[in-house]
Amino acid sequence: MRAMTAAPSPLSPSDRPRLGLRERKKIKTREAIRTATFELIGEQGYDSTTIDQIAERAEVSPSTVFRYFPAKEDIVLTDEHAPVMLEELRARPVDEPWIESVRHIMGKVLDLLVQESPEVVRMRAHLGAQVPAVRSRIFESMSQTARLMRGAMAERFGLDPDSLEVRVYAMSLIGGLMEVNMYWAEHDFTGDLGDLVQRALDVLEHGLPTEKP
């Protein structure tokens, strides 16, 4: 049987539909708030950075900041890649092994993140490892991301997204990727993040190594 080909990649900007003016303004505002937040955190630390300072630096009101991000932790953690990643998963060939689809998507997402701002990627990982409030928010968001992943897996395999097996696998995947970030930050960002992600996916695919390297 002929293998099915993939649909155009949603991660390719040229393939995305052009957004309307209102949506472009929203994205611009969100990015201004994020940029201001990371600049201030870099200058004075996470705990010393306030919403009022972020609003002033981004040239918006504090209420606007809260309208886009319910809490400071959300500014640090939120990005636009999770929904796009799921779109990309759905665009992969249906006969491609699931783990290969995940490897492909994670490689593209990491490339995109690093191209945009490697400093922000490192700062997010550092804050997740060092700031309890950020780490707590990470764990809260994991269940939301895993729920989206369960839907994509259920579509691919015709499974119940609420079945125990699907829930365990999705949470294992998301939790593993979170641990990669923690490990990377705790080891002073030694090594390539993409290589660490692939090692984590190896564990999911083959199980825990039983021999010392």
ABEGO torsion letter per residue (X at the ends): XBBBBBBBBAABAAABBBBBAAAAAAAAAAAAAAAAAAAAAAAAEAAABBAAAAAAAAGBBAAAAAAABABAAAAAABBAAAAAAAAAAAABBAABBAAAAAAAAAAAAAAAAAAABAAAAAAAAAAAAABAAAAAAAAAAAAAAAAAAAAAAAAAAGBBAABAAAAAAAAAAAAAAAAAAAAAAAAGGBEBAAAAAAAAAAAAAAEBBABBX
